[in-house]
Amino acid sequence: MEPASPTAAAPLLPPPDASTEPTPERRHSVADRADTRLAREAHVGQRPGTLTIREGSLTPRLFLISYDENSCQEHEYDNYQELLTYFHGHPELRHWIDVRGYNDLELMQQIMADFELHPLQMEDVLGDYQRAKVDVFGDNRLFLVSRMTEFTQLLEIDDDQLSIFTGPNYVLTFQDDYVDCLDTVRQRIRSGFSQIKRKPPLYLAYALTDVVLDQYYPTMAAIGDYIEKLEDRILQDRPDRRVLGRILRMKKDIIRFRRFVYPEREKVAEILRMPDEIVPEEMKVYFRDCYDHAIQALDLAESYRESVTSLVELFMSNQSNRMNEVMKVLTIISSIFIPLSFVVGLYGMNFQRENPDGSINHLNMPELYEPWGYPVLLVVLAAIVIFQLVYFYRKGWLTNR
């Protein structure tokens, strides 16, 4: 059976719409990543190289972009054998085989056998939660793992694993989501003046790695904007404990993001140390640029981690200042009533004016029996309050001076 004509194919996928929230068909949530880790723990002790499919994985979709310096053909195949027939029938072209979704163990095993992939490498692919790394296998072919990131509208960092295998005339990629950040690479291949068309397949692997690293910057920019909003919320409003929860969650996400970037830097550094027969010197120039991008992303992650730590300190300082304001008001009120309580308590003492023998003791509060004693006492109390308020105002205790 001949495959459908790839020249009449439509574009692979529309670009992701950032205005819509992630759905199970488009993007896996962070909870799904937690499920992945739990799934790995459930298979502890299995024989190395055992292939298992994570529950909830998407149905595989097979995409093929075949190109040379003058042409580009792309198609989505429903049948793997049709894709393989076209691939083997055009050895003069370079091919990018893109597998999205893992939920077909038989297909994964077939791809592993056809492209001579090691079971341990395929296990890493299906595990879907590997740190960034690079391995050499076969005839100086490379196996690269990267982690694509995105700051979602749920205010959390979402990530997906991109697995890349290089070959003499192809690049084979695996990912478990239908939507990714690689559309810019596809557009470059479709254009007529792309270096990807003129370079060996290893250059396409570099381009994919570079786009993944470039995607870190909008992710970090979104994190930076959110940090500024949290800071404004702390300074302008009266934040509650939920704001502190958001800050701590953001700190956790930034630490998690740093765990993505740091291995990426080490991966590129290892590529730069490989001998020229594996990675030619002309390709190392491009990977050095990737290394610079990884260093910059790591610096940003460190900077934002310090910023979030400062936000925690700012929140606690703000809470302390609010508590100090409350204590200040209570202290002023107490200071006003202390002399009043003293005066009232003084005149509340029960000293008898008449002695037992009937004589008058003129020293026992004679003012209590004056006709204007009570009004005079009220005036004295008011004068004490006014004097204290004026004194506090001049000291700046009633204002923010």
BALOBA-1460 file (C-alpha; in Angstrom, 3 decimals):
// residues 401
<rec num="1" residu="m" x="0.000" y="0.000" z="0.000"/>
<rec num="2" residu="e" x="1.478" y="3.360" z="-1.044"/>
<rec num="3" residu="p" x="1.388" y="6.224" z="1.430"/>
<rec num="4" residu="a" x="-0.667" y="9.277" z="0.721"/>
<rec num="5" residu="s" x="1.073" y="11.999" z="-1.221"/>
<rec num="6" residu="p" x="3.056" y="14.054" z="1.308"/>
<rec num="7" residu="t" x="3.214" y="17.083" z="-0.962"/>
<rec num="8" residu="a" x="-0.484" y="17.798" z="-0.459"/>
<rec num="9" residu="a" x="-0.345" y="17.453" z="3.295"/>
<rec num="10" residu="a" x="-1.595" y="20.113" z="5.615"/>
<rec num="11" residu="p" x="0.621" y="21.592" z="8.360"/>
<rec num="12" residu="l" x="1.258" y="19.236" z="11.225"/>
<rec num="13" residu="l" x="-0.505" y="21.090" z="14.014"/>
<rec num="14" residu="p" x="-1.711" y="24.609" z="14.614"/>
<rec num="15" residu="p" x="0.407" y="26.603" z="17.044"/>
<rec num="16" residu="p" x="-0.724" y="26.351" z="20.653"/>
<rec num="17" residu="d" x="-3.177" y="28.985" z="21.779"/>
<rec num="18" residu="a" x="-1.800" y="30.549" z="24.937"/>
<rec num="19" residu="s" x="-5.181" y="32.023" z="25.759"/>
<rec num="20" residu="t" x="-6.797" y="28.652" z="26.409"/>
<rec num="21" residu="e" x="-6.225" y="26.576" z="29.485"/>
<rec num="22" residu="p" x="-4.498" y="23.190" z="29.225"/>
<rec num="23" residu="t" x="-6.712" y="20.197" z="28.540"/>
<rec num="24" residu="p" x="-5.862" y="16.484" z="28.742"/>
<rec num="25" residu="e" x="-5.707" y="16.388" z="24.929"/>
<rec num="26" residu="r" x="-3.265" y="19.254" z="24.729"/>
<rec num="27" residu="r" x="-1.149" y="19.454" z="27.833"/>
<rec num="28" residu="h" x="-0.536" y="17.262" z="30.858"/>
<rec num="29" residu="s" x="-0.850" y="18.918" z="34.231"/>
<rec num="30" residu="v" x="1.628" y="18.918" z="37.072"/>
<rec num="31" residu="a" x="-0.597" y="16.352" z="38.792"/>
<rec num="32" residu="d" x="0.059" y="14.053" z="35.832"/>
<rec num="33" residu="r" x="3.786" y="14.471" z="36.427"/>
<rec num="34" residu="a" x="3.244" y="13.385" z="40.010"/>
<rec num="35" residu="d" x="1.368" y="10.347" z="38.701"/>
<rec num="36" residu="t" x="4.406" y="9.579" z="36.548"/>
<rec num="37" residu="r" x="6.659" y="9.567" z="39.568"/>
<rec num="38" residu="l" x="4.233" y="7.340" z="41.453"/>
<rec num="39" residu="a" x="4.121" y="4.988" z="38.474"/>
<rec num="40" residu="r" x="7.900" y="4.736" z="38.500"/>
<rec num="41" residu="e" x="7.878" y="3.925" z="42.189"/>
<rec num="42" residu="a" x="5.309" y="1.199" z="41.530"/>
<rec num="43" residu="h" x="7.736" y="-0.555" z="39.141"/>
<rec num="44" residu="v" x="10.749" y="-0.523" z="41.432"/>
<rec num="45" residu="g" x="12.726" y="-3.751" z="41.088"/>
<rec num="46" residu="q" x="11.729" y="-4.576" z="37.522"/>
<rec num="47" residu="r" x="14.296" y="-5.977" z="35.118"/>
<rec num="48" residu="p" x="16.263" y="-3.142" z="33.425"/>
<rec num="49" residu="g" x="14.904" y="-2.358" z="29.995"/>
<rec num="50" residu="t" x="11.321" y="-3.375" z="30.803"/>
<rec num="51" residu="l" x="8.977" y="-1.146" z="28.824"/>
<rec num="52" residu="t" x="5.865" y="0.062" z="30.637"/>
<rec num="53" residu="i" x="3.270" y="2.611" z="29.539"/>
<rec num="54" residu="r" x="2.138" y="5.176" z="32.063"/>
<rec num="55" residu="e" x="-1.595" y="5.131" z="32.680"/>
<rec num="56" residu="g" x="-3.295" y="8.039" z="30.958"/>
<rec num="57" residu="s" x="-0.737" y="8.369" z="28.164"/>
<rec num="58" residu="l" x="-2.025" y="9.717" z="24.867"/>
<rec num="59" residu="t" x="-2.580" y="7.649" z="21.736"/>
<rec num="60" residu="p" x="0.497" y="7.924" z="19.478"/>
<rec num="61" residu="r" x="0.420" y="10.275" z="16.504"/>
<rec num="62" residu="l" x="3.105" y="9.810" z="13.856"/>
<rec num="63" residu="f" x="4.494" y="12.808" z="11.962"/>
<rec num="64" residu="l" x="7.158" y="12.777" z="9.271"/>
<rec num="65" residu="i" x="8.956" y="15.767" z="7.763"/>
<rec num="66" residu="s" x="11.232" y="14.813" z="4.854"/>
<rec num="67" residu="y" x="13.458" y="17.478" z="3.344"/>
<rec num="68" residu="d" x="16.545" y="18.316" z="1.377"/>
<rec num="69" residu="e" x="18.062" y="21.639" z="0.351"/>
<rec num="70" residu="n" x="15.313" y="22.377" z="-2.183"/>
<rec num="71" residu="s" x="12.151" y="20.716" z="-0.883"/>
<rec num="72" residu="c" x="10.136" y="19.874" z="2.193"/>
<rec num="73" residu="q" x="7.382" y="17.300" z="2.534"/>
<rec num="74" residu="e" x="5.387" y="16.559" z="5.657"/>
<rec num="75" residu="h" x="2.601" y="14.223" z="6.566"/>
<rec num="76" residu="e" x="0.820" y="12.668" z="9.528"/>
<rec num="77" residu="y" x="0.554" y="8.884" z="9.210"/>
<rec num="78" residu="d" x="-2.128" y="6.720" z="10.738"/>
<rec num="79" residu="n" x="-0.162" y="3.585" z="9.919"/>
<rec num="80" residu="y" x="3.414" y="3.122" z="11.093"/>
<rec num="81" residu="q" x="4.279" y="0.756" z="8.241"/>
<rec num="82" residu="e" x="3.335" y="3.426" z="5.711"/>
<rec num="83" residu="l" x="5.688" y="5.860" z="7.418"/>
<rec num="84" residu="l" x="8.459" y="3.269" z="7.503"/>
<rec num="85" residu="t" x="7.951" y="2.435" z="3.815"/>
<rec num="86" residu="y" x="8.260" y="6.077" z="2.813"/>
<rec num="87" residu="f" x="11.280" y="6.524" z="5.083"/>
<rec num="88" residu="h" x="13.203" y="3.579" z="3.609"/>
<rec num="89" residu="g" x="12.097" y="4.499" z="0.090"/>
<rec num="90" residu="h" x="13.758" y="7.931" z="0.218"/>
<rec num="91" residu="p" x="17.273" y="7.517" z="1.633"/>
<rec num="92" residu="e" x="18.392" y="10.614" z="-0.284"/>
<rec num="93" residu="l" x="16.225" y="12.820" z="1.967"/>
<rec num="94" residu="r" x="16.688" y="13.786" z="5.581"/>
<rec num="95" residu="h" x="13.802" y="12.887" z="7.859"/>
<rec num="96" residu="w" x="12.366" y="14.091" z="11.112"/>
<rec num="97" residu="i" x="10.150" y="11.379" z="12.610"/>
<rec num="98" residu="d" x="8.068" y="12.852" z="15.425"/>
<rec num="99" residu="v" x="6.156" y="10.452" z="17.707"/>
<rec num="100" residu="r" x="3.682" y="12.157" z="20.036"/>
<rec num="101" residu="g" x="2.036" y="9.913" z="22.583"/>
<rec num="102" residu="y" x="3.179" y="6.610" z="24.102"/>
<rec num="103" residu="n" x="-0.003" y="4.627" z="24.646"/>
<rec num="104" residu="d" x="0.860" y="1.747" z="22.287"/>
<rec num="105" residu="l" x="3.448" y="-0.618" z="23.691"/>
<rec num="106" residu="e" x="3.560" y="-2.777" z="20.542"/>
<rec num="107" residu="l" x="4.290" y="0.289" z="18.394"/>
<rec num="108" residu="m" x="7.035" y="1.444" z="20.773"/>
<rec num="109" residu="q" x="8.662" y="-1.993" z="20.645"/>
<rec num="110" residu="q" x="8.442" y="-1.999" z="16.849"/>
<rec num="111" residu="i" x="10.095" y="1.430" z="16.585"/>
<rec num="112" residu="m" x="12.794" y="0.301" z="19.006"/>
<rec num="113" residu="a" x="13.561" y="-2.721" z="16.830"/>
<rec num="114" residu="d" x="13.452" y="-0.880" z="13.478"/>
<rec num="115" residu="f" x="15.786" y="1.926" z="14.590"/>
<rec num="116" residu="e" x="18.028" y="-0.316" z="16.744"/>
<rec num="117" residu="l" x="17.361" y="1.551" z="19.973"/>
<rec num="118" residu="h" x="18.618" y="0.096" z="23.223"/>
<rec num="119" residu="p" x="15.875" y="-1.121" z="25.625"/>
<rec num="120" residu="l" x="17.351" y="1.015" z="28.408"/>
<rec num="121" residu="q" x="17.048" y="4.100" z="26.228"/>
<rec num="122" residu="m" x="13.472" y="3.234" z="25.300"/>
<rec num="123" residu="e" x="12.741" y="2.719" z="28.965"/>
<rec num="124" residu="d" x="13.979" y="6.259" z="29.604"/>
<rec num="125" residu="v" x="11.725" y="7.546" z="26.828"/>
<rec num="126" residu="l" x="8.592" y="5.906" z="28.180"/>
<rec num="127" residu="g" x="9.498" y="6.808" z="31.760"/>
<rec num="128" residu="d" x="8.827" y="10.428" z="30.695"/>
<rec num="129" residu="y" x="10.547" y="11.931" z="33.723"/>
<rec num="130" residu="q" x="14.259" y="11.736" z="32.979"/>
<rec num="131" residu="r" x="16.697" y="14.524" z="33.686"/>
<rec num="132" residu="a" x="18.391" y="16.115" z="30.686"/>
<rec num="133" residu="k" x="21.264" y="13.941" z="29.445"/>
<rec num="134" residu="v" x="23.126" y="12.680" z="26.375"/>
<rec num="135" residu="d" x="24.262" y="9.140" z="25.518"/>
<rec num="136" residu="v" x="26.255" y="7.755" z="22.597"/>
<rec num="137" residu="f" x="25.030" y="4.497" z="21.041"/>
<rec num="138" residu="g" x="25.424" y="2.494" z="17.862"/>
<rec num="139" residu="d" x="27.527" y="4.059" z="15.109"/>
<rec num="140" residu="n" x="28.246" y="7.322" z="16.955"/>
<rec num="141" residu="r" x="24.562" y="8.134" z="17.207"/>
<rec num="142" residu="l" x="23.292" y="10.355" z="20.005"/>
<rec num="143" residu="f" x="20.415" y="9.999" z="22.407"/>
<rec num="144" residu="l" x="19.441" y="13.319" z="23.985"/>
<rec num="145" residu="v" x="16.822" y="14.093" z="26.618"/>
<rec num="146" residu="s" x="15.526" y="17.618" z="27.242"/>
<rec num="147" residu="r" x="12.678" y="19.011" z="29.295"/>
<rec num="148" residu="m" x="10.298" y="21.496" z="27.658"/>
<rec num="149" residu="t" x="8.703" y="23.974" z="30.052"/>
<rec num="150" residu="e" x="5.727" y="26.326" z="30.099"/>
<rec num="151" residu="f" x="4.275" y="28.664" z="32.742"/>
<rec num="152" residu="t" x="0.586" y="27.864" z="32.596"/>
<rec num="153" residu="q" x="-2.451" y="29.993" z="33.380"/>
<rec num="154" residu="l" x="-2.784" y="27.925" z="36.553"/>
<rec num="155" residu="l" x="0.349" y="29.789" z="37.742"/>
<rec num="156" residu="e" x="2.560" y="26.719" z="37.809"/>
<rec num="157" residu="i" x="5.396" y="25.343" z="35.691"/>
<rec num="158" residu="d" x="4.374" y="22.532" z="33.377"/>
<rec num="159" residu="d" x="7.046" y="20.375" z="31.760"/>
<rec num="160" residu="d" x="7.269" y="17.618" z="29.187"/>
<rec num="161" residu="q" x="10.114" y="15.345" z="28.167"/>
<rec num="162" residu="l" x="11.567" y="15.530" z="24.664"/>
<rec num="163" residu="s" x="13.652" y="12.499" z="23.651"/>
<rec num="164" residu="i" x="15.854" y="12.837" z="20.550"/>
<rec num="165" residu="f" x="17.662" y="10.085" z="18.623"/>
<rec num="166" residu="t" x="20.031" y="10.980" z="15.793"/>
<rec num="167" residu="g" x="20.862" y="8.793" z="12.801"/>
<rec num="168" residu="p" x="22.748" y="9.065" z="9.515"/>
<rec num="169" residu="n" x="19.810" y="10.650" z="7.684"/>
<rec num="170" residu="y" x="17.133" y="11.104" z="10.320"/>
<rec num="171" residu="v" x="16.190" y="12.500" z="13.700"/>
<rec num="172" residu="l" x="13.663" y="10.543" z="15.766"/>
<rec num="173" residu="t" x="11.837" y="12.377" z="18.565"/>
<rec num="174" residu="f" x="9.396" y="11.218" z="21.232"/>
<rec num="175" residu="q" x="7.102" y="13.256" z="23.455"/>
<rec num="176" residu="d" x="3.924" y="12.461" z="25.357"/>
<rec num="177" residu="d" x="1.972" y="15.610" z="24.457"/>
<rec num="178" residu="y" x="0.440" y="16.674" z="21.185"/>
<rec num="179" residu="v" x="1.336" y="20.343" z="21.665"/>
<rec num="180" residu="d" x="4.931" y="21.501" z="22.068"/>
<rec num="181" residu="c" x="7.243" y="24.475" z="21.594"/>
<rec num="182" residu="l" x="8.890" y="23.136" z="18.415"/>
<rec num="183" residu="d" x="6.711" y="24.847" z="15.802"/>
<rec num="184" residu="t" x="9.449" y="27.402" z="15.131"/>
<rec num="185" residu="v" x="11.747" y="24.568" z="13.995"/>
<rec num="186" residu="r" x="9.009" y="23.201" z="11.731"/>
<rec num="187" residu="q" x="8.519" y="26.636" z="10.198"/>
<rec num="188" residu="r" x="12.255" y="26.945" z="9.583"/>
<rec num="189" residu="i" x="12.260" y="23.609" z="7.743"/>
<rec num="190" residu="r" x="9.282" y="24.716" z="5.646"/>
<rec num="191" residu="s" x="11.045" y="27.928" z="4.651"/>
<rec num="192" residu="g" x="13.281" y="27.927" z="1.627"/>
<rec num="193" residu="f" x="16.465" y="29.319" z="3.197"/>
<rec num="194" residu="s" x="16.877" y="27.332" z="6.400"/>
<rec num="195" residu="q" x="20.287" y="26.074" z="7.473"/>
<rec num="196" residu="i" x="18.560" y="22.956" z="8.778"/>
<rec num="197" residu="k" x="18.048" y="21.838" z="5.180"/>
<rec num="198" residu="r" x="21.717" y="22.281" z="4.329"/>
<rec num="199" residu="k" x="23.198" y="20.827" z="7.494"/>
<rec num="200" residu="p" x="23.435" y="17.180" z="8.675"/>
<rec num="201" residu="p" x="20.706" y="15.711" z="10.916"/>
<rec num="202" residu="l" x="22.781" y="16.530" z="13.986"/>
<rec num="203" residu="y" x="22.070" y="20.195" z="13.263"/>
<rec num="204" residu="l" x="18.334" y="19.475" z="13.556"/>
<rec num="205" residu="a" x="18.994" y="17.878" z="16.965"/>
<rec num="206" residu="y" x="20.860" y="21.050" z="17.921"/>
<rec num="207" residu="a" x="17.976" y="23.218" z="16.676"/>
<rec num="208" residu="l" x="15.476" y="21.260" z="18.773"/>
<rec num="209" residu="t" x="17.689" y="21.552" z="21.852"/>
<rec num="210" residu="d" x="18.168" y="25.264" z="21.211"/>
<rec num="211" residu="v" x="14.419" y="25.886" z="20.956"/>
<rec num="212" residu="v" x="13.842" y="24.041" z="24.223"/>
<rec num="213" residu="l" x="16.447" y="26.270" z="25.892"/>
<rec num="214" residu="d" x="14.977" y="29.394" z="24.301"/>
<rec num="215" residu="q" x="11.567" y="28.426" z="25.681"/>
<rec num="216" residu="y" x="13.015" y="28.730" z="29.167"/>
<rec num="217" residu="y" x="13.190" y="32.517" z="28.748"/>
<rec num="218" residu="p" x="9.457" y="33.210" z="28.260"/>
<rec num="219" residu="t" x="8.838" y="30.786" z="31.111"/>
<rec num="220" residu="m" x="11.181" y="32.761" z="33.335"/>
<rec num="221" residu="a" x="9.735" y="36.061" z="32.076"/>
<rec num="222" residu="a" x="6.244" y="34.906" z="33.083"/>
<rec num="223" residu="i" x="7.605" y="33.894" z="36.477"/>
<rec num="224" residu="g" x="9.247" y="37.311" z="36.833"/>
<rec num="225" residu="d" x="5.975" y="39.090" z="36.032"/>
<rec num="226" residu="y" x="4.144" y="36.966" z="38.578"/>
<rec num="227" residu="i" x="6.780" y="37.723" z="41.212"/>
<rec num="228" residu="e" x="6.292" y="41.460" z="40.587"/>
<rec num="229" residu="k" x="2.530" y="41.072" z="40.987"/>
<rec num="230" residu="l" x="3.030" y="39.250" z="44.262"/>
<rec num="231" residu="e" x="5.345" y="42.013" z="45.443"/>
<rec num="232" residu="d" x="2.779" y="44.685" z="44.554"/>
<rec num="233" residu="r" x="0.112" y="42.657" z="46.337"/>
<rec num="234" residu="i" x="2.243" y="42.580" z="49.468"/>
<rec num="235" residu="l" x="3.049" y="46.293" z="49.420"/>
<rec num="236" residu="q" x="-0.288" y="47.750" z="48.347"/>
<rec num="237" residu="d" x="-2.919" y="45.459" z="49.830"/>
<rec num="238" residu="r" x="-3.307" y="43.694" z="53.108"/>
<rec num="239" residu="p" x="-2.114" y="40.211" z="52.137"/>
<rec num="240" residu="d" x="-3.406" y="37.183" z="53.949"/>
<rec num="241" residu="r" x="-1.839" y="33.784" z="54.420"/>
<rec num="242" residu="r" x="-2.917" y="32.702" z="50.928"/>
<rec num="243" residu="v" x="-0.383" y="35.118" z="49.438"/>
<rec num="244" residu="l" x="2.344" y="33.445" z="51.461"/>
<rec num="245" residu="g" x="1.139" y="30.087" z="50.130"/>
<rec num="246" residu="r" x="1.458" y="31.350" z="46.557"/>
<rec num="247" residu="i" x="4.943" y="32.665" z="47.250"/>
<rec num="248" residu="l" x="6.081" y="29.358" z="48.707"/>
<rec num="249" residu="r" x="4.542" y="27.461" z="45.780"/>
<rec num="250" residu="m" x="6.381" y="29.744" z="43.356"/>
<rec num="251" residu="k" x="9.619" y="29.144" z="45.240"/>
<rec num="252" residu="k" x="9.065" y="25.402" z="44.896"/>
<rec num="253" residu="d" x="8.412" y="25.782" z="41.147"/>
<rec num="254" residu="i" x="11.580" y="27.833" z="40.647"/>
<rec num="255" residu="i" x="13.650" y="25.221" z="42.465"/>
<rec num="256" residu="r" x="12.016" y="22.597" z="40.258"/>
<rec num="257" residu="f" x="12.779" y="24.689" z="37.164"/>
<rec num="258" residu="r" x="16.399" y="24.932" z="38.247"/>
<rec num="259" residu="r" x="16.492" y="21.122" z="38.347"/>
<rec num="260" residu="f" x="15.558" y="21.201" z="34.654"/>
<rec num="261" residu="v" x="18.161" y="23.784" z="33.609"/>
<rec num="262" residu="y" x="21.180" y="22.525" z="35.526"/>
<rec num="263" residu="p" x="21.266" y="19.065" z="33.855"/>
<rec num="264" residu="e" x="20.671" y="20.793" z="30.506"/>
<rec num="265" residu="r" x="23.869" y="22.743" z="31.000"/>
<rec num="266" residu="e" x="25.762" y="19.593" z="31.960"/>
<rec num="267" residu="k" x="24.347" y="17.791" z="28.914"/>
<rec num="268" residu="v" x="25.573" y="20.447" z="26.495"/>
<rec num="269" residu="a" x="28.951" y="20.578" z="28.246"/>
<rec num="270" residu="e" x="29.281" y="16.819" z="27.761"/>
<rec num="271" residu="i" x="28.470" y="17.201" z="24.055"/>
<rec num="272" residu="l" x="31.236" y="19.797" z="23.746"/>
<rec num="273" residu="r" x="33.708" y="17.329" z="25.271"/>
<rec num="274" residu="m" x="32.884" y="14.567" z="22.752"/>
<rec num="275" residu="p" x="35.471" y="13.670" z="20.082"/>
<rec num="276" residu="d" x="35.124" y="15.149" z="16.605"/>
<rec num="277" residu="e" x="34.075" y="11.834" z="15.035"/>
<rec num="278" residu="i" x="30.903" y="11.980" z="17.133"/>
<rec num="279" residu="v" x="30.259" y="15.739" z="17.158"/>
<rec num="280" residu="p" x="32.228" y="17.601" z="14.459"/>
<rec num="281" residu="e" x="33.946" y="20.818" z="15.416"/>
<rec num="282" residu="e" x="31.678" y="22.824" z="13.131"/>
<rec num="283" residu="m" x="28.692" y="21.583" z="15.147"/>
<rec num="284" residu="k" x="30.316" y="22.338" z="18.497"/>
<rec num="285" residu="v" x="30.160" y="26.041" z="17.626"/>
<rec num="286" residu="y" x="26.379" y="25.845" z="17.716"/>
<rec num="287" residu="f" x="26.289" y="23.780" z="20.889"/>
<rec num="288" residu="r" x="28.508" y="26.380" z="22.575"/>
<rec num="289" residu="d" x="25.720" y="28.847" z="21.927"/>
<rec num="290" residu="c" x="23.315" y="26.400" z="23.613"/>
<rec num="291" residu="y" x="25.694" y="26.249" z="26.552"/>
<rec num="292" residu="d" x="25.582" y="30.048" z="26.876"/>
<rec num="293" residu="h" x="21.782" y="29.951" z="26.826"/>
<rec num="294" residu="a" x="21.756" y="27.302" z="29.553"/>
<rec num="295" residu="i" x="24.099" y="29.414" z="31.699"/>
<rec num="296" residu="q" x="21.867" y="32.470" z="31.275"/>
<rec num="297" residu="a" x="18.733" y="30.498" z="32.118"/>
<rec num="298" residu="l" x="20.430" y="29.076" z="35.200"/>
<rec num="299" residu="d" x="21.458" y="32.573" z="36.293"/>
<rec num="300" residu="l" x="17.866" y="33.737" z="35.881"/>
<rec num="301" residu="a" x="16.607" y="30.813" z="37.918"/>
<rec num="302" residu="e" x="19.072" y="31.648" z="40.706"/>
<rec num="303" residu="s" x="18.076" y="35.309" z="40.568"/>
<rec num="304" residu="y" x="14.363" y="34.532" z="40.771"/>
<rec num="305" residu="r" x="14.924" y="32.081" z="43.602"/>
<rec num="306" residu="e" x="16.593" y="34.880" z="45.570"/>
<rec num="307" residu="s" x="13.734" y="37.205" z="44.623"/>
<rec num="308" residu="v" x="11.153" y="34.765" z="45.937"/>
<rec num="309" residu="t" x="13.156" y="34.338" z="49.134"/>
<rec num="310" residu="s" x="13.131" y="38.128" z="49.472"/>
<rec num="311" residu="l" x="9.359" y="38.069" z="48.941"/>
<rec num="312" residu="v" x="8.980" y="35.733" z="51.888"/>
<rec num="313" residu="e" x="11.059" y="38.092" z="54.005"/>
<rec num="314" residu="l" x="9.053" y="41.063" z="52.700"/>
<rec num="315" residu="f" x="5.784" y="39.330" z="53.563"/>
<rec num="316" residu="m" x="6.965" y="38.517" z="57.071"/>
<rec num="317" residu="s" x="8.274" y="42.075" z="57.498"/>
<rec num="318" residu="n" x="4.947" y="43.446" z="56.274"/>
<rec num="319" residu="q" x="3.076" y="41.233" z="58.715"/>
<rec num="320" residu="s" x="5.410" y="42.346" z="61.490"/>
<rec num="321" residu="n" x="4.853" y="46.006" z="60.588"/>
<rec num="322" residu="r" x="1.104" y="45.501" z="60.644"/>
<rec num="323" residu="m" x="1.391" y="43.880" z="64.047"/>
<rec num="324" residu="n" x="3.538" y="46.781" z="65.210"/>
<rec num="325" residu="e" x="0.862" y="49.220" z="64.022"/>
<rec num="326" residu="v" x="-1.757" y="47.333" z="65.997"/>
<rec num="327" residu="m" x="0.459" y="47.289" z="69.069"/>
<rec num="328" residu="k" x="1.171" y="50.989" z="68.586"/>
<rec num="329" residu="v" x="-2.559" y="51.850" z="68.644"/>
<rec num="330" residu="l" x="-3.140" y="49.645" z="71.661"/>
<rec num="331" residu="t" x="-0.152" y="51.183" z="73.442"/>
<rec num="332" residu="i" x="-1.387" y="54.728" z="72.792"/>
<rec num="333" residu="i" x="-4.838" y="53.831" z="74.085"/>
<rec num="334" residu="s" x="-3.312" y="52.226" z="77.148"/>
<rec num="335" residu="s" x="-1.052" y="55.242" z="77.703"/>
<rec num="336" residu="i" x="-4.073" y="57.546" z="77.627"/>
<rec num="337" residu="f" x="-6.076" y="55.528" z="80.120"/>
<rec num="338" residu="i" x="-3.268" y="54.793" z="82.576"/>
<rec num="339" residu="p" x="-3.260" y="58.318" z="84.172"/>
<rec num="340" residu="l" x="-7.044" y="58.453" z="83.970"/>
<rec num="341" residu="s" x="-7.265" y="55.119" z="85.765"/>
<rec num="342" residu="f" x="-4.825" y="56.405" z="88.368"/>
<rec num="343" residu="v" x="-6.910" y="59.511" z="89.067"/>
<rec num="344" residu="v" x="-10.181" y="57.579" z="89.143"/>
<rec num="345" residu="g" x="-8.633" y="54.912" z="91.355"/>
<rec num="346" residu="l" x="-7.254" y="57.556" z="93.665"/>
<rec num="347" residu="y" x="-10.690" y="59.023" z="94.209"/>
<rec num="348" residu="g" x="-12.208" y="55.595" z="94.532"/>
<rec num="349" residu="m" x="-10.496" y="54.991" z="97.857"/>
<rec num="350" residu="n" x="-12.942" y="54.773" z="100.769"/>
<rec num="351" residu="f" x="-11.505" y="57.132" z="103.386"/>
<rec num="352" residu="q" x="-14.075" y="58.352" z="105.924"/>
<rec num="353" residu="r" x="-14.309" y="62.094" z="106.337"/>
<rec num="354" residu="e" x="-15.863" y="61.796" z="109.831"/>
<rec num="355" residu="n" x="-13.820" y="60.340" z="112.651"/>
<rec num="356" residu="p" x="-15.398" y="57.852" z="115.093"/>
<rec num="357" residu="d" x="-15.706" y="60.576" z="117.667"/>
<rec num="358" residu="g" x="-17.779" y="62.690" z="115.232"/>
<rec num="359" residu="s" x="-15.048" y="65.178" z="114.406"/>
<rec num="360" residu="i" x="-14.217" y="66.109" z="110.783"/>
<rec num="361" residu="n" x="-10.932" y="64.962" z="109.224"/>
<rec num="362" residu="h" x="-10.101" y="67.714" z="106.742"/>
<rec num="363" residu="l" x="-7.286" y="65.693" z="105.152"/>
<rec num="364" residu="n" x="-9.534" y="62.892" z="103.807"/>
<rec num="365" residu="m" x="-10.382" y="64.157" z="100.296"/>
<rec num="366" residu="p" x="-12.150" y="67.395" z="101.194"/>
<rec num="367" residu="e" x="-12.737" y="68.103" z="97.464"/>
<rec num="368" residu="l" x="-15.264" y="65.283" z="97.348"/>
<rec num="369" residu="y" x="-17.649" y="67.517" z="99.242"/>
<rec num="370" residu="e" x="-17.106" y="70.590" z="97.120"/>
<rec num="371" residu="p" x="-20.171" y="71.507" z="94.985"/>
<rec num="372" residu="w" x="-18.051" y="71.686" z="91.782"/>
<rec num="373" residu="g" x="-15.807" y="68.740" z="92.565"/>
<rec num="374" residu="y" x="-17.141" y="66.368" z="89.921"/>
<rec num="375" residu="p" x="-17.126" y="68.865" z="86.988"/>
<rec num="376" residu="v" x="-13.617" y="69.964" z="87.968"/>
<rec num="377" residu="l" x="-12.446" y="66.339" z="87.957"/>
<rec num="378" residu="l" x="-13.898" y="65.799" z="84.460"/>
<rec num="379" residu="v" x="-12.101" y="68.902" z="83.220"/>
<rec num="380" residu="v" x="-8.846" y="67.655" z="84.736"/>
<rec num="381" residu="l" x="-9.280" y="64.255" z="83.066"/>
<rec num="382" residu="a" x="-10.008" y="65.914" z="79.700"/>
<rec num="383" residu="a" x="-6.967" y="68.143" z="80.096"/>
<rec num="384" residu="i" x="-4.793" y="65.091" z="80.730"/>
<rec num="385" residu="v" x="-6.109" y="63.409" z="77.549"/>
<rec num="386" residu="i" x="-5.582" y="66.536" z="75.440"/>
<rec num="387" residu="f" x="-2.074" y="67.028" z="76.824"/>
<rec num="388" residu="q" x="-1.154" y="63.423" z="75.979"/>
<rec num="389" residu="l" x="-2.582" y="63.624" z="72.432"/>
<rec num="390" residu="v" x="-0.670" y="66.822" z="71.725"/>
<rec num="391" residu="y" x="2.493" y="65.290" z="73.115"/>
<rec num="392" residu="f" x="2.078" y="62.107" z="71.058"/>
<rec num="393" residu="y" x="1.384" y="64.129" z="67.919"/>
<rec num="394" residu="r" x="4.484" y="66.260" z="68.317"/>
<rec num="395" residu="k" x="6.537" y="63.109" z="68.800"/>
<rec num="396" residu="g" x="5.068" y="61.726" z="65.574"/>
<rec num="397" residu="w" x="3.557" y="58.735" z="67.276"/>
<rec num="398" residu="l" x="0.087" y="59.420" z="65.871"/>
<rec num="399" residu="t" x="1.392" y="59.591" z="62.283"/>
<rec num="400" residu="n" x="3.792" y="57.572" z="60.113"/>
<rec num="401" residu="r" x="6.661" y="59.984" z="60.657"/>
